Protein backbone atom coordinates (compact mmCIF):
# COMPACT_ATOMS: atom_id res chain seq x y z
CA UNK A 1 0.00 0.00 0.00
CA UNK A 2 1.49 3.35 -0.98
CA UNK A 3 2.00 5.93 1.74
CA UNK A 4 -0.67 8.64 1.81
CA UNK A 5 -0.12 12.08 3.25
CA UNK A 6 -3.01 13.37 5.35
CA UNK A 7 -3.46 16.61 7.29
CA UNK A 8 -5.00 16.57 10.74
CA UNK A 9 -7.78 19.16 10.81
CA UNK A 10 -8.16 21.93 13.35
CA UNK A 11 -10.59 19.77 15.34
CA UNK A 12 -7.98 16.99 15.60
CA UNK A 13 -9.62 14.67 13.06
CA UNK A 14 -8.19 12.76 10.13
CA UNK A 15 -10.14 10.97 7.40
CA UNK A 16 -9.21 7.36 6.63
CA UNK A 17 -11.66 7.05 3.74
CA UNK A 18 -15.33 6.25 3.21
CA UNK A 19 -14.71 2.50 3.33
CA UNK A 20 -14.11 2.88 7.08
CA UNK A 21 -17.05 5.21 7.78
CA UNK A 22 -18.92 4.16 10.92
CA UNK A 23 -16.33 1.57 11.96
CA UNK A 24 -15.00 1.36 15.50
CA UNK A 25 -11.22 1.58 15.80
CA UNK A 26 -8.57 1.41 18.47
CA UNK A 27 -5.83 4.03 18.41
CA UNK A 28 -2.55 3.13 20.11
CA UNK A 29 0.06 5.86 20.46
CA UNK A 30 3.25 3.84 20.12
CA UNK A 31 5.43 6.89 20.71
CA UNK A 32 4.92 10.63 20.41
CA UNK A 33 3.53 11.30 16.93
CA UNK A 34 3.25 7.59 15.98
CA UNK A 35 -0.18 5.97 16.08
CA UNK A 36 -1.37 2.48 15.21
CA UNK A 37 -5.03 2.43 14.13
CA UNK A 38 -6.89 -0.92 13.99
CA UNK A 39 -10.52 -1.70 13.22
CA UNK A 40 -12.16 -3.33 16.23
CA UNK A 41 -15.35 -4.71 17.69
CA UNK A 42 -16.17 -3.67 21.23
CA UNK A 43 -17.89 -5.80 23.86
CA UNK A 44 -19.68 -3.79 26.58
CA UNK A 45 -18.42 -4.54 30.12
CA UNK A 46 -21.90 -5.70 31.14
CA UNK A 47 -21.80 -8.41 28.41
CA UNK A 48 -18.20 -9.57 28.88
CA UNK A 49 -19.33 -12.53 31.01
CA UNK A 50 -20.91 -14.07 27.90
CA UNK A 51 -17.49 -14.34 26.24
CA UNK A 52 -15.72 -16.45 28.86
CA UNK A 53 -14.65 -20.06 28.16
CA UNK A 54 -17.01 -21.26 30.91
CA UNK A 55 -20.02 -19.55 29.33
CA UNK A 56 -19.08 -20.86 25.88
CA UNK A 57 -18.99 -24.41 27.29
CA UNK A 58 -22.34 -23.84 29.03
CA UNK A 59 -23.92 -22.54 25.81
CA UNK A 60 -22.49 -25.50 23.86
CA UNK A 61 -24.09 -27.90 26.39
CA UNK A 62 -27.42 -26.05 26.19
CA UNK A 63 -27.42 -26.17 22.38
CA UNK A 64 -26.56 -29.88 22.42
CA UNK A 65 -29.41 -30.53 24.88
CA UNK A 66 -31.84 -28.50 22.77
CA UNK A 67 -30.94 -30.51 19.67
CA UNK A 68 -31.66 -33.79 21.47
CA UNK A 69 -34.84 -32.71 23.29
CA UNK A 70 -37.88 -31.59 21.35
CA UNK A 71 -40.00 -28.79 22.82
CA UNK A 72 -43.14 -29.85 24.66
CA UNK A 73 -46.12 -27.97 26.02
CA UNK A 74 -45.73 -26.81 29.62
CA UNK A 75 -48.21 -27.65 32.36
CA UNK A 76 -48.36 -24.23 34.00
CA UNK A 77 -50.45 -25.44 36.95
CA UNK A 78 -47.90 -28.13 37.82
CA UNK A 79 -45.05 -25.68 37.29
CA UNK A 80 -46.72 -23.18 39.65
CA UNK A 81 -47.03 -25.91 42.33
CA UNK A 82 -43.34 -26.78 41.95
CA UNK A 83 -42.35 -23.14 42.33
CA UNK A 84 -44.49 -22.72 45.45
CA UNK A 85 -42.89 -25.86 46.97
CA UNK A 86 -39.44 -24.43 46.26
CA UNK A 87 -38.35 -27.09 43.78
C-alpha angles and dihedrals in degrees: 000000000000118000114259124204114223131178120223108231126233090263091056096254131133127191118230094184139276093277088072097044111136094009122133115235139183118226117203118188101214092183135339107308095004118103132178112207119195131176110242146177116226126214114204114239090240090059099042091098089068091063099057122112090243093055091046089054091047092050091047090053091047092050091048090050092048091052091053098042121061118216116261134190114270123234098223094188092055091044090052090052091051091051092049090050090051097244 
